[in-house]
Amino acid sequence: DQQVKQNSPSLSVQEGRISILNCDYTNSMFDYFLWYKKYPAEGPTFLISISSIKDKNEDGRFTVFLNKSAKHLSLHIVPSQPGDSAVYFCAARTSGANNLFFGTGTRLTVIP
Amino acid sequence: KAGVTQTPRYLIKTRGQQVTLSCSPISGHRSVSWYQQTPGQGLQFLFEYFSETQRNKGNFPGRFSGRQFSNSRSEMNVSTLELGDSALYLCASSEGRGGEKLFFGSGTQLSVL
């Protein structure tokens, strides 16, 4: 049972435009959400996170939005750069836990 | 600080064999978690070890097991390999206080023929 879902396997965006990656979850006990970025032949690297007490968190070009009532979060990348091309995983966890529930990933391609 | 190190990087086995994967966490990190990544399922949690004890376990059969040593290094073992065990196995470490950011290794790509 996939508790975290990323329904778009891939996304292509022109350089300089906004990339929006979406994620839905089903478990209302999740209270912390993370985005990881993965390049081929490397492990996932942490990008940005958000606690359930917030609805937005921003870090440079990256912003994560959380809509708890809809059980939906999104990652916005503005402006998108070719180096952002990677697979992005959404993840969630319950309070105090270390184990993460991951989505299946979205492959972002930023076209120069 | 050195990152999370996983060995070997690639492994080819045949059905029915067993395999052991190794993970060295970041120095000072006491928690090690293991994840399986397959194309259709994303990353799925296998188990977490903290201070040589399994602290949490995912929904995998008993053929998947692990252990952690006193220096926090961890090994994962899969017995009686099946074709469906072909995957990228990722190890992640953290300080172990709970609710922290995980740092991942590059993984071991296991192919079962």
Backbone of each chain as ProteinMPNN parsed JSONL, in Angstrom:
{"seq_chain_A": "DQQVKQNSPSLSVQEGRISILNCDYTNSMFDYFLWYKKYPAEGPTFLISISSIKDKNEDGRFTVFLNKSAKHLSLHIVPSQPGDSAVYFCAARTSGANNLFFGTGTRLTVIP", "coords_chain_A": {"N_chain_A": [[0.842, -1.19, 0.0], [0.842, 2.025, -1.079], [1.675, 4.734, 0.649], [2.593, 7.226, 0.153], [2.422, 9.155, -2.691], [3.53, 9.835, -5.949], [2.305, 10.98, -8.694], [3.142, 11.749, -11.196], [5.396, 10.471, -13.33], [7.355, 11.714, -14.8], [8.678, 14.928, -15.797], [9.084, 17.7, -17.879], [10.773, 20.743, -18.322], [11.386, 24.074, -19.433], [14.528, 25.75, -19.233], [14.888, 28.257, -16.771], [12.192, 28.545, -16.339], [9.379, 27.759, -14.13], [9.422, 24.819, -12.14], [7.164, 22.418, -11.051], [6.594, 20.021, -8.762], [4.613, 17.382, -7.67], [2.992, 15.761, -4.859], [1.176, 13.346, -3.079], [-0.371, 12.141, -0.078], [-1.57, 9.551, 2.13], [-1.696, 8.879, 4.808], [-2.752, 10.236, 7.741], [-1.245, 10.549, 9.983], [1.275, 11.343, 9.362], [3.699, 13.789, 9.953], [5.824, 15.184, 9.109], [7.579, 16.211, 6.287], [9.587, 15.572, 3.444], [11.805, 16.399, 0.755], [13.805, 14.705, -1.52], [16.59, 14.559, -3.694], [17.836, 12.824, -6.482], [20.598, 11.781, -8.275], [21.727, 9.781, -11.07], [23.41, 6.76, -10.174], [24.072, 7.687, -7.681], [23.347, 8.175, -4.165], [20.2, 9.284, -2.698], [19.918, 12.773, -1.987], [19.287, 15.119, 0.557], [16.943, 17.738, 0.167], [14.916, 19.733, 0.882], [12.625, 20.41, 3.573], [9.49, 20.16, 5.412], [7.51, 20.907, 8.21], [4.438, 19.693, 9.636], [3.164, 21.753, 10.914], [3.491, 23.98, 9.507], [2.755, 25.733, 6.412], [4.301, 26.398, 4.34], [7.651, 26.389, 3.184], [10.737, 27.801, 2.496], [13.744, 27.789, 0.58], [16.121, 29.32, -0.868], [16.028, 28.784, -4.273], [14.127, 26.897, -4.007], [10.935, 25.92, -2.919], [8.643, 24.534, -0.692], [5.297, 23.556, -0.456], [2.592, 22.869, 1.691], [-0.497, 21.301, 1.943], [-2.542, 20.399, 4.207], [-5.208, 19.632, 4.556], [-5.894, 18.651, 2.092], [-4.088, 16.687, 1.916], [-1.678, 16.98, 0.473], [1.36, 17.882, -1.071], [3.73, 20.109, -2.571], [6.587, 20.814, -4.582], [8.315, 23.609, -5.567], [10.429, 24.885, -8.008], [12.269, 27.595, -8.78], [14.26, 29.929, -10.524], [14.215, 27.218, -12.864], [17.041, 25.145, -13.51], [19.459, 23.583, -15.703], [21.086, 21.844, -14.209], [19.356, 20.975, -12.3], [18.135, 18.764, -13.23], [17.11, 15.617, -12.473], [16.025, 12.825, -10.424], [13.301, 13.307, -8.34], [12.293, 12.691, -5.088], [9.571, 12.455, -2.952], [9.01, 12.332, 0.541], [7.814, 11.053, 3.683], [7.195, 11.1, 7.25], [6.28, 9.846, 10.511], [5.789, 11.316, 13.787], [8.818, 11.747, 15.482], [9.915, 9.451, 14.419], [12.398, 7.67, 12.524], [12.225, 6.254, 10.155], [11.386, 6.561, 6.768], [8.696, 7.106, 4.495], [8.533, 6.742, 1.149], [7.714, 8.307, -1.999], [7.283, 7.247, -5.453], [8.869, 8.716, -7.078], [9.729, 11.447, -9.304], [10.922, 12.154, -12.446], [12.723, 14.851, -13.325], [13.398, 16.903, -16.051], [15.301, 19.472, -17.177], [15.307, 21.612, -19.753], [17.792, 23.095, -21.695]], "CA_chain_A": [[0.0, 0.0, 0.0], [1.699, 3.187, -1.225], [1.125, 5.815, 1.463], [3.047, 8.479, -0.449], [2.287, 8.934, -4.128], [3.91, 10.851, -6.91], [1.575, 10.457, -9.843], [3.791, 12.101, -12.456], [6.721, 9.846, -13.383], [8.345, 12.587, -15.426], [8.3, 16.325, -16.042], [10.088, 18.455, -18.641], [10.571, 22.19, -18.162], [12.421, 24.899, -20.048], [15.416, 26.463, -18.318], [14.401, 29.573, -16.38], [10.776, 28.506, -15.967], [9.1, 27.113, -12.855], [9.118, 23.388, -12.083], [6.278, 22.089, -9.935], [6.497, 18.58, -8.553], [3.505, 17.132, -6.748], [3.043, 14.578, -4.017], [-0.008, 13.138, -2.245], [-0.192, 11.113, 0.938], [-2.84, 9.045, 2.654], [-1.623, 8.673, 6.254], [-2.906, 11.508, 8.445], [-0.29, 10.599, 11.086], [2.516, 11.954, 8.894], [3.784, 15.168, 10.402], [7.044, 15.808, 8.598], [7.677, 15.856, 4.88], [10.908, 15.896, 2.911], [12.094, 16.147, -0.654], [15.161, 14.27, -1.802], [16.971, 14.626, -5.103], [18.744, 11.703, -6.753], [21.262, 11.661, -9.573], [22.083, 8.387, -11.365], [24.585, 6.178, -9.529], [24.315, 8.309, -6.383], [22.238, 8.054, -3.247], [19.378, 10.494, -2.582], [20.427, 13.834, -1.118], [18.217, 15.931, 1.135], [16.767, 19.021, -0.512], [14.134, 20.66, 1.693], [11.604, 19.711, 4.35], [8.461, 21.0, 6.012], [6.751, 20.321, 9.309], [2.994, 19.83, 9.414], [2.635, 22.971, 11.535], [3.685, 25.064, 8.539], [2.201, 25.451, 5.092], [5.277, 26.787, 3.327], [9.043, 26.533, 3.595], [11.486, 28.281, 1.341], [15.192, 27.742, 0.696], [16.672, 29.728, -2.157], [15.144, 28.578, -5.425], [13.217, 25.793, -3.708], [9.857, 26.173, -1.965], [7.704, 23.422, -0.533], [3.977, 23.942, 0.032], [1.854, 21.749, 2.276], [-1.938, 21.473, 2.12], [-2.889, 19.251, 5.049], [-6.593, 19.187, 4.347], [-5.914, 17.876, 0.85], [-2.993, 15.71, 2.013], [-0.946, 17.247, -0.759], [2.452, 18.839, -1.011], [4.36, 20.364, -3.856], [7.911, 21.432, -4.596], [8.465, 24.565, -6.652], [11.811, 25.264, -8.277], [12.24, 28.797, -9.617], [14.062, 29.397, -11.864], [14.789, 25.886, -13.078], [18.358, 25.131, -14.151], [19.771, 22.244, -16.224], [21.636, 21.024, -13.13], [18.267, 20.445, -11.474], [17.656, 17.523, -13.848], [17.354, 14.513, -11.539], [14.779, 12.239, -9.927], [12.904, 13.906, -7.069], [11.453, 11.828, -4.256], [8.846, 13.001, -1.819], [9.023, 11.368, 1.63], [7.074, 11.491, 4.872], [7.381, 10.262, 8.418], [5.482, 10.192, 11.678], [6.505, 12.049, 14.82], [9.934, 11.122, 16.18], [10.422, 8.257, 13.737], [13.448, 7.878, 11.531], [11.945, 5.611, 8.876], [10.672, 7.4, 5.818], [7.858, 6.523, 3.458], [8.868, 7.471, -0.065], [6.966, 8.163, -3.24], [7.991, 6.513, -6.498], [9.801, 9.609, -7.753], [9.428, 12.155, -10.551], [12.148, 12.511, -13.16], [12.665, 16.217, -13.871], [14.376, 17.256, -17.081], [15.292, 20.907, -17.471], [15.837, 21.743, -21.115], [18.512, 24.388, -21.845]], "C_chain_A": [[0.89, 1.259, 0.0], [1.084, 4.345, -0.47], [1.544, 7.191, 0.961], [3.079, 8.265, -1.953], [2.774, 10.128, -4.927], [3.375, 10.361, -8.25], [2.186, 10.814, -11.196], [5.18, 11.481, -12.496], [7.784, 10.77, -13.973], [7.76, 13.968, -15.693], [9.433, 16.987, -16.823], [9.752, 19.929, -18.587], [11.702, 22.922, -18.878], [13.25, 25.588, -18.967], [14.848, 27.857, -18.037], [12.941, 29.6, -15.959], [10.609, 27.814, -14.613], [8.853, 25.609, -13.047], [8.243, 23.154, -10.867], [6.124, 20.583, -9.862], [5.487, 18.33, -7.443], [3.614, 15.801, -6.025], [1.763, 14.507, -3.187], [0.278, 12.053, -1.22], [-1.539, 10.726, 1.532], [-2.855, 8.961, 4.178], [-1.679, 10.005, 7.0], [-1.963, 11.624, 9.644], [1.062, 11.182, 10.659], [2.558, 13.399, 9.365], [5.053, 15.874, 9.932], [7.274, 15.287, 7.198], [9.004, 16.361, 4.316], [10.931, 15.661, 1.41], [13.573, 15.776, -0.771], [15.363, 14.315, -3.313], [17.967, 13.504, -5.351], [19.271, 11.777, -8.178], [21.571, 10.184, -9.812], [23.371, 7.977, -10.655], [24.969, 6.887, -8.227], [23.126, 8.044, -5.467], [21.427, 9.334, -3.208], [20.041, 11.504, -1.651], [19.253, 14.72, -0.69], [18.164, 17.288, 0.454], [16.088, 20.042, 0.41], [13.071, 19.879, 2.441], [10.578, 20.705, 4.884], [7.751, 20.219, 7.108], [5.263, 20.555, 9.06], [2.39, 21.07, 10.07], [2.794, 24.18, 10.62], [2.963, 24.731, 7.246], [3.158, 25.843, 3.966], [6.661, 26.839, 3.946], [9.865, 26.835, 2.358], [12.985, 28.196, 1.61], [15.773, 28.056, -0.677], [15.661, 29.56, -3.275], [14.049, 27.542, -5.154], [12.195, 26.203, -2.636], [8.964, 24.953, -1.902], [6.429, 23.959, 0.093], [3.265, 22.708, 0.548], [0.394, 22.131, 2.452], [-2.443, 20.246, 2.881], [-4.296, 18.735, 4.794], [-6.708, 18.331, 3.089], [-4.897, 16.744, 0.867], [-2.128, 15.782, 0.75], [0.214, 18.19, -0.475], [3.076, 18.98, -2.386], [5.707, 21.044, -3.637], [7.986, 22.334, -5.813], [9.939, 24.918, -6.791], [11.767, 26.441, -9.262], [13.544, 29.591, -9.451], [14.714, 28.023, -12.0], [16.097, 26.004, -13.862], [18.649, 23.726, -14.66], [20.336, 21.306, -15.163], [20.583, 20.472, -12.186], [17.723, 19.136, -12.036], [18.086, 16.333, -12.998], [16.004, 13.864, -11.248], [14.513, 12.823, -8.542], [11.946, 12.981, -6.341], [10.837, 12.645, -3.136], [8.862, 11.928, -0.73], [8.284, 11.937, 2.835], [7.378, 10.577, 6.038], [6.445, 10.723, 9.529], [6.384, 10.786, 12.758], [7.61, 11.219, 15.472], [10.541, 9.921, 15.482], [11.535, 8.623, 12.778], [13.078, 7.299, 10.168], [11.028, 6.48, 8.019], [9.841, 6.554, 4.871], [8.067, 7.383, 2.209], [7.819, 7.285, -1.152], [7.842, 7.465, -4.264], [8.906, 7.407, -7.33], [9.244, 10.246, -9.013], [10.743, 12.553, -11.19], [11.963, 13.872, -13.801], [13.782, 16.409, -14.887], [14.225, 18.739, -17.371], [16.026, 21.109, -18.789], [16.503, 23.106, -21.289], [17.912, 25.228, -22.969]], "O_chain_A": [[1.603, 1.517, 0.97], [0.068, 4.89, -0.902], [0.925, 8.199, 1.302], [3.687, 7.311, -2.438], [2.464, 11.278, -4.615], [3.928, 9.444, -8.857], [1.799, 10.255, -12.222], [6.065, 11.924, -11.764], [8.971, 10.627, -13.68], [6.548, 14.154, -15.798], [10.603, 16.848, -16.467], [8.603, 20.326, -18.778], [12.835, 22.442, -18.921], [12.729, 25.961, -17.916], [14.387, 28.547, -18.947], [12.492, 30.543, -15.308], [11.582, 27.342, -14.025], [8.171, 25.189, -13.982], [8.545, 23.637, -9.775], [5.594, 19.95, -10.775], [5.512, 18.992, -6.405], [4.236, 14.853, -6.504], [1.32, 15.523, -2.649], [1.077, 11.151, -1.468], [-2.515, 11.472, 1.446], [-3.929, 8.971, 4.78], [-0.753, 10.811, 6.902], [-1.887, 12.686, 10.262], [1.9, 11.482, 11.509], [1.592, 14.145, 9.204], [5.319, 17.014, 10.31], [7.181, 14.087, 6.941], [9.475, 17.441, 4.672], [10.184, 14.843, 0.873], [14.453, 16.429, -0.21], [14.429, 14.132, -4.092], [18.846, 13.258, -4.524], [18.512, 11.829, -9.146], [21.668, 9.414, -8.857], [24.308, 8.768, -10.552], [26.079, 6.702, -7.729], [22.031, 7.727, -5.933], [21.914, 10.378, -3.641], [20.65, 11.131, -0.649], [18.357, 15.021, -1.478], [19.194, 17.911, 0.196], [16.65, 21.104, 0.677], [12.658, 18.807, 1.999], [10.769, 21.919, 4.817], [7.436, 19.039, 6.956], [4.879, 21.494, 8.363], [1.234, 21.405, 9.813], [2.296, 25.267, 10.916], [2.599, 23.578, 7.012], [2.86, 25.645, 2.788], [6.83, 27.276, 5.085], [9.705, 26.204, 1.313], [13.447, 28.489, 2.713], [15.899, 27.179, -1.531], [14.569, 30.125, -3.228], [13.156, 27.341, -5.977], [12.55, 26.754, -1.594], [8.574, 24.402, -2.931], [6.474, 24.724, 1.057], [3.318, 21.64, -0.062], [0.084, 23.166, 3.042], [-2.73, 19.204, 2.293], [-4.534, 17.528, 4.818], [-7.515, 17.404, 3.027], [-4.849, 15.934, -0.059], [-1.891, 14.783, 0.07], [0.075, 19.166, 0.261], [2.967, 18.1, -3.24], [5.925, 21.745, -2.649], [7.755, 21.9, -6.942], [10.612, 25.214, -5.803], [11.305, 26.315, -10.396], [13.905, 29.905, -8.317], [15.68, 27.724, -11.298], [16.237, 26.843, -14.752], [18.133, 22.759, -14.099], [20.092, 20.101, -15.21], [20.875, 19.603, -11.365], [16.927, 18.468, -11.376], [19.278, 16.077, -12.827], [14.971, 14.297, -11.759], [15.393, 12.831, -7.681], [10.932, 12.546, -6.888], [11.514, 13.425, -2.466], [8.742, 10.741, -1.034], [8.15, 13.152, 2.981], [7.77, 9.425, 5.852], [5.898, 11.825, 9.494], [7.609, 10.752, 12.638], [7.359, 10.115, 15.957], [11.581, 9.42, 15.911], [11.602, 9.748, 12.282], [13.55, 7.782, 9.139], [10.041, 7.045, 8.491], [10.223, 5.446, 4.495], [7.811, 8.587, 2.215], [7.136, 6.264, -1.221], [8.995, 7.131, -3.989], [9.637, 6.917, -8.19], [8.402, 9.668, -9.7], [11.577, 13.206, -10.564], [11.148, 14.034, -14.71], [14.948, 16.119, -14.62], [13.154, 19.202, -17.762], [17.214, 20.811, -18.911], [15.878, 24.143, -21.065], [18.385, 26.333, -23.234]]}, "seq_chain_B": "KAGVTQTPRYLIKTRGQQVTLSCSPISGHRSVSWYQQTPGQGLQFLFEYFSETQRNKGNFPGRFSGRQFSNSRSEMNVSTLELGDSALYLCASSEGRGGEKLFFGSGTQLSVL", "coords_chain_B": {"N_chain_B": [[34.119, 15.347, 6.921], [33.791, 11.898, 6.108], [31.372, 10.468, 3.889], [28.448, 8.314, 3.867], [29.325, 5.013, 3.356], [29.013, 2.386, 1.103], [29.458, -1.028, 0.369], [29.583, -4.006, -1.677], [29.624, -2.001, -4.739], [28.348, -3.044, -6.923], [26.711, -6.152, -7.587], [26.321, -9.464, -8.605], [24.233, -12.172, -8.481], [22.905, -15.537, -8.285], [19.659, -17.124, -8.372], [18.519, -18.421, -5.261], [20.936, -18.214, -3.958], [22.753, -16.548, -1.278], [23.335, -13.224, 0.029], [25.478, -10.649, 1.266], [25.498, -7.358, 2.274], [27.31, -4.335, 2.892], [27.617, -1.515, 5.099], [28.996, 1.542, 6.033], [28.502, 3.993, 8.343], [28.279, 7.638, 8.597], [30.839, 9.133, 10.506], [30.281, 9.095, 13.95], [27.561, 8.875, 13.732], [24.88, 6.922, 14.898], [22.7, 5.544, 14.1], [21.54, 3.364, 11.614], [19.87, 2.841, 8.631], [18.135, 0.801, 6.253], [17.15, 0.678, 2.856], [15.176, -0.419, 0.09], [15.31, 0.063, -3.352], [13.298, -0.088, -6.114], [12.265, 0.014, -9.585], [9.417, 0.261, -9.916], [8.391, 0.651, -7.374], [9.618, 2.617, -5.899], [11.457, 3.877, -3.071], [11.683, 1.644, -0.42], [11.307, 1.03, 3.004], [13.41, -1.054, 4.871], [14.715, -1.874, 7.407], [15.81, -0.486, 10.59], [18.689, 0.142, 12.515], [19.978, 0.786, 15.731], [22.45, 1.471, 18.005], [23.289, -1.243, 17.921], [20.919, -2.634, 17.987], [17.868, -3.694, 16.542], [15.616, -1.284, 15.714], [13.395, -0.605, 14.311], [11.23, -1.955, 11.815], [10.481, -2.766, 8.465], [8.028, -3.93, 6.055], [8.986, -6.592, 5.073], [9.924, -9.926, 3.977], [11.216, -12.579, 6.144], [13.589, -13.389, 5.003], [15.174, -11.273, 4.638], [17.53, -9.733, 6.529], [19.415, -8.103, 9.136], [22.235, -6.561, 10.788], [24.008, -4.764, 13.333], [27.143, -3.475, 14.224], [29.413, -2.84, 16.999], [30.825, -0.587, 16.296], [29.077, 0.846, 14.853], [28.889, 0.219, 12.182], [27.083, -1.524, 9.632], [25.522, -4.508, 8.431], [23.663, -6.086, 5.842], [21.697, -8.861, 5.084], [20.558, -11.1, 2.634], [18.821, -13.979, 2.175], [18.359, -17.014, 0.262], [17.929, -16.007, -2.454], [15.687, -14.327, -4.685], [14.385, -13.64, -8.0], [13.004, -11.239, -7.904], [14.307, -9.807, -5.991], [16.188, -8.27, -7.099], [17.533, -5.132, -7.131], [18.275, -1.729, -6.099], [20.031, -1.297, -3.223], [19.925, 0.767, -0.528], [21.672, 2.456, 2.005], [21.267, 4.398, 4.923], [22.334, 6.917, 7.198], [22.098, 8.387, 10.495], [22.189, 10.556, 13.388], [20.595, 9.404, 15.281], [18.765, 10.273, 17.127], [16.167, 10.432, 16.506], [13.663, 11.449, 14.232], [15.297, 12.829, 12.441], [17.302, 14.261, 9.74], [18.179, 12.096, 7.097], [21.169, 10.662, 5.826], [22.256, 9.417, 2.843], [23.975, 6.592, 1.385], [25.637, 5.619, -1.715], [24.627, 3.268, -2.571], [24.11, -0.288, -3.218], [23.973, -2.092, -6.09], [22.108, -4.777, -6.778], [21.874, -7.632, -8.705], [19.896, -10.312, -9.548], [20.115, -13.366, -11.073]], "CA_chain_B": [[33.683, 14.001, 7.315], [33.441, 11.008, 5.01], [29.948, 10.18, 3.831], [28.035, 6.93, 4.074], [30.012, 4.157, 2.387], [28.403, 1.069, 0.907], [30.21, -1.958, -0.465], [30.175, -3.53, -2.929], [28.74, -1.141, -5.529], [27.563, -3.921, -7.81], [26.761, -7.555, -7.197], [25.485, -10.357, -9.42], [24.042, -13.463, -7.821], [21.87, -16.372, -8.909], [18.549, -17.501, -7.489], [18.829, -19.404, -4.234], [22.131, -17.844, -3.201], [22.566, -15.5, -0.287], [24.224, -12.094, -0.201], [25.689, -9.74, 2.397], [25.875, -6.007, 1.881], [27.92, -3.646, 4.016], [27.402, -0.069, 5.176], [29.705, 2.274, 7.084], [27.821, 5.286, 8.463], [29.072, 8.828, 8.872], [31.439, 9.061, 11.831], [29.454, 9.686, 14.995], [26.157, 8.475, 13.554], [24.633, 5.642, 15.546], [21.542, 4.887, 13.474], [21.683, 2.958, 10.212], [18.632, 2.315, 8.042], [18.286, 0.203, 4.926], [16.012, 0.843, 1.954], [15.253, -1.092, -1.208], [14.729, 0.863, -4.422], [12.974, -0.76, -7.366], [11.669, 0.994, -10.5], [7.992, 0.505, -9.756], [7.986, 0.828, -5.974], [10.334, 3.67, -5.2], [12.284, 3.406, -1.957], [10.901, 1.042, 0.646], [12.064, 0.849, 4.24], [13.654, -2.435, 5.293], [14.87, -1.859, 8.866], [16.707, 0.497, 11.189], [19.455, -0.304, 13.671], [20.523, 1.83, 16.601], [23.213, 0.849, 19.1], [23.346, -2.7, 17.716], [19.588, -3.222, 18.16], [16.901, -3.314, 15.515], [14.666, -0.363, 16.348], [12.191, -0.503, 13.496], [11.289, -2.93, 10.727], [9.482, -2.61, 7.419], [7.218, -5.085, 5.718], [9.726, -7.486, 4.189], [9.979, -11.277, 4.538], [12.315, -12.899, 7.04], [14.834, -13.638, 4.258], [15.942, -10.039, 4.757], [17.938, -9.525, 7.919], [20.547, -7.197, 9.254], [22.84, -6.435, 12.102], [24.872, -3.599, 13.493], [28.277, -3.76, 15.085], [29.65, -1.837, 18.047], [31.354, 0.642, 15.675], [27.919, 1.352, 14.096], [28.822, -0.359, 10.833], [25.937, -2.43, 9.538], [25.438, -5.431, 7.304], [22.337, -6.57, 5.502], [21.804, -10.167, 4.46], [19.364, -11.638, 1.989], [19.02, -15.407, 1.921], [17.515, -17.646, -0.753], [17.604, -14.902, -3.352], [14.681, -14.469, -5.726], [14.581, -12.668, -9.073], [12.409, -9.974, -7.488], [15.185, -9.096, -5.051], [17.052, -7.379, -7.874], [17.188, -3.772, -6.739], [19.328, -0.915, -5.501], [19.885, -1.293, -1.769], [20.494, 2.002, -0.006], [21.872, 2.581, 3.432], [21.229, 5.795, 5.359], [22.707, 7.048, 8.601], [21.748, 9.611, 11.216], [22.705, 10.509, 14.76], [19.799, 8.401, 15.966], [17.876, 10.826, 18.163], [14.795, 10.328, 16.021], [13.136, 12.588, 13.497], [16.381, 13.62, 11.845], [17.602, 14.118, 8.335], [18.964, 10.91, 6.777], [22.213, 10.807, 4.817], [22.285, 8.158, 2.113], [25.11, 6.147, 0.592], [25.365, 5.503, -3.15], [23.875, 2.049, -2.799], [24.633, -1.504, -3.835], [23.055, -2.579, -7.12], [22.086, -6.239, -6.763], [21.165, -8.29, -9.806], [19.708, -11.746, -9.307], [19.865, -14.016, -12.368]], "C_chain_B": [[33.39, 13.184, 6.08], [31.94, 10.73, 5.071], [29.662, 8.731, 4.163], [28.646, 6.081, 2.96], [29.353, 2.792, 2.321], [29.288, 0.23, -0.017], [29.486, -3.291, -0.546], [29.207, -2.603, -3.668], [27.822, -1.957, -6.435], [27.76, -5.375, -7.396], [25.845, -8.341, -8.116], [25.44, -11.711, -8.731], [23.005, -14.269, -8.621], [20.812, -16.742, -7.879], [18.98, -18.57, -6.489], [20.069, -19.073, -3.418], [21.778, -16.853, -2.114], [23.599, -14.402, -0.521], [24.315, -11.255, 1.065], [26.194, -8.408, 1.872], [26.376, -5.261, 3.111], [27.71, -2.139, 3.934], [28.212, 0.508, 6.332], [29.085, 3.657, 7.191], [28.803, 6.44, 8.617], [29.589, 8.726, 10.301], [30.568, 9.784, 12.86], [27.978, 9.354, 14.876], [25.945, 7.081, 14.12], [23.445, 4.877, 14.958], [21.854, 4.585, 12.016], [20.364, 2.353, 9.761], [18.938, 1.761, 6.664], [16.994, 0.368, 4.147], [16.269, 0.055, 0.675], [14.608, -0.181, -2.246], [14.538, 0.01, -5.663], [12.224, 0.22, -8.248], [10.193, 1.27, -10.227], [7.556, 0.899, -8.363], [8.67, 1.972, -5.265], [11.216, 3.091, -4.108], [11.38, 2.853, -0.867], [11.789, 0.693, 1.824], [12.172, -0.623, 4.604], [13.736, -2.535, 6.813], [15.849, -0.764, 9.28], [17.393, -0.114, 12.396], [20.005, 0.895, 14.416], [21.197, 1.141, 17.778], [23.078, -0.668, 19.086], [21.993, -3.394, 17.867], [18.68, -2.772, 17.02], [15.797, -2.501, 16.163], [13.342, -0.3, 15.596], [12.346, -1.436, 12.302], [10.171, -2.652, 9.732], [8.81, -3.927, 7.118], [7.915, -5.954, 4.677], [9.797, -8.872, 4.822], [11.239, -11.514, 5.361], [13.631, -13.208, 6.337], [15.762, -12.416, 4.323], [16.275, -9.83, 6.237], [19.127, -8.581, 7.95], [21.161, -7.289, 10.621], [23.704, -5.183, 12.118], [25.948, -3.938, 14.498], [28.516, -2.607, 16.061], [30.222, -0.533, 17.476], [30.322, 1.299, 14.764], [27.856, 0.872, 12.651], [27.693, -1.39, 10.802], [26.083, -3.34, 8.317], [23.984, -5.828, 7.098], [22.51, -7.884, 4.75], [20.468, -10.543, 3.817], [19.651, -13.097, 1.665], [18.052, -15.894, 0.85], [17.004, -16.592, -1.752], [16.572, -15.28, -4.403], [14.923, -13.396, -6.787], [14.082, -11.284, -8.665], [13.236, -9.197, -6.481], [16.161, -8.187, -5.785], [16.618, -5.943, -7.629], [18.443, -3.024, -6.346], [19.065, -0.875, -4.007], [20.662, -0.105, -1.202], [20.57, 1.963, 1.51], [21.845, 4.066, 3.781], [21.631, 5.861, 6.821], [22.229, 8.38, 9.175], [22.275, 9.475, 12.635], [21.888, 9.553, 15.626], [18.866, 8.933, 17.033], [16.416, 10.742, 17.751], [14.357, 11.596, 15.309], [14.187, 13.448, 12.832], [16.467, 13.418, 10.349], [18.46, 12.866, 8.139], [19.981, 11.236, 5.692], [22.399, 9.443, 4.155], [23.636, 7.88, 1.477], [24.696, 6.023, -0.863], [24.672, 4.194, -3.512], [24.688, 0.892, -3.344], [23.58, -1.983, -4.836], [23.161, -4.099, -7.188], [21.274, -6.749, -7.943], [21.107, -9.773, -9.516], [19.3, -12.391, -10.628], [19.264, -15.403, -12.187]], "O_chain_B": [[32.815, 13.687, 5.115], [31.324, 10.752, 6.136], [30.521, 8.013, 4.674], [28.503, 6.39, 1.777], [29.158, 2.128, 3.339], [29.792, 0.708, -1.034], [28.832, -3.685, 0.42], [28.064, -2.449, -3.237], [26.67, -1.593, -6.673], [28.826, -5.77, -6.922], [24.715, -7.926, -8.376], [26.472, -12.314, -8.438], [22.33, -13.744, -9.506], [21.046, -16.678, -6.672], [19.71, -19.5, -6.829], [20.242, -19.588, -2.314], [20.647, -16.376, -2.035], [24.611, -14.622, -1.186], [23.359, -11.161, 1.836], [27.176, -8.336, 1.132], [25.929, -5.516, 4.229], [27.634, -1.564, 2.848], [28.129, 0.029, 7.463], [29.131, 4.425, 6.23], [30.009, 6.232, 8.751], [28.87, 8.288, 11.2], [30.172, 10.932, 12.662], [27.224, 9.536, 15.832], [26.729, 6.168, 13.858], [23.22, 3.71, 15.282], [22.361, 5.432, 11.282], [19.811, 1.471, 10.418], [19.876, 2.195, 5.995], [15.897, 0.222, 4.686], [17.407, -0.113, 0.239], [13.49, 0.294, -2.048], [15.495, -0.547, -6.2], [11.608, 1.159, -7.743], [9.767, 2.422, -10.304], [6.459, 1.429, -8.185], [8.328, 2.272, -4.121], [11.669, 1.95, -4.206], [10.43, 3.51, -0.442], [12.875, 0.137, 1.664], [11.177, -1.346, 4.644], [12.915, -3.208, 7.436], [16.591, -0.206, 8.472], [16.764, -0.802, 13.201], [20.436, 1.882, 13.819], [20.583, 0.323, 18.463], [22.789, -1.291, 20.108], [21.932, -4.624, 17.872], [18.721, -1.618, 16.593], [15.116, -2.985, 17.067], [12.302, 0.019, 16.172], [13.458, -1.679, 11.835], [9.046, -2.34, 10.122], [8.994, -4.915, 7.829], [7.473, -6.034, 3.531], [9.739, -9.003, 6.045], [12.201, -10.75, 5.285], [14.676, -13.284, 6.983], [16.967, -12.518, 4.094], [15.381, -9.762, 7.08], [19.754, -8.303, 6.928], [20.674, -8.002, 11.498], [24.072, -4.63, 11.081], [25.693, -4.606, 15.5], [27.902, -1.545, 15.958], [30.111, 0.515, 18.112], [30.652, 2.202, 13.994], [26.858, 1.103, 11.969], [27.391, -2.038, 11.805], [26.691, -2.971, 7.313], [23.192, -5.897, 8.038], [23.374, -8.0, 3.88], [19.4, -10.327, 4.389], [20.614, -13.408, 0.964], [17.042, -15.247, 0.574], [15.804, -16.339, -1.859], [16.576, -16.389, -4.937], [15.572, -12.382, -6.527], [14.675, -10.273, -9.042], [12.909, -8.056, -6.152], [16.884, -7.415, -5.155], [15.47, -5.58, -7.89], [19.531, -3.596, -6.267], [17.989, -0.463, -3.576], [21.876, 0.011, -1.372], [19.656, 1.499, 2.192], [22.342, 4.895, 3.019], [21.305, 4.964, 7.598], [21.991, 9.349, 8.454], [22.749, 8.412, 13.033], [22.404, 8.966, 16.578], [18.244, 8.162, 17.764], [15.525, 10.961, 18.572], [14.663, 12.7, 15.758], [14.001, 14.655, 12.674], [15.816, 12.548, 9.77], [19.366, 12.606, 8.929], [19.695, 11.987, 4.76], [22.665, 8.446, 4.825], [24.353, 8.798, 1.08], [23.546, 6.289, -1.212], [24.187, 4.033, -4.631], [25.794, 1.065, -3.858], [22.435, -2.246, -4.467], [24.185, -4.639, -7.607], [20.129, -6.344, -8.148], [22.128, -10.415, -9.271], [18.289, -12.028, -11.229], [18.991, -16.091, -13.171]]}, "name": "protein", "num_of_chains": 2, "seq": "DQQVKQNSPSLSVQEGRISILNCDYTNSMFDYFLWYKKYPAEGPTFLISISSIKDKNEDGRFTVFLNKSAKHLSLHIVPSQPGDSAVYFCAARTSGANNLFFGTGTRLTVIPKAGVTQTPRYLIKTRGQQVTLSCSPISGHRSVSWYQQTPGQGLQFLFEYFSETQRNKGNFPGRFSGRQFSNSRSEMNVSTLELGDSALYLCASSEGRGGEKLFFGSGTQLSVL"}
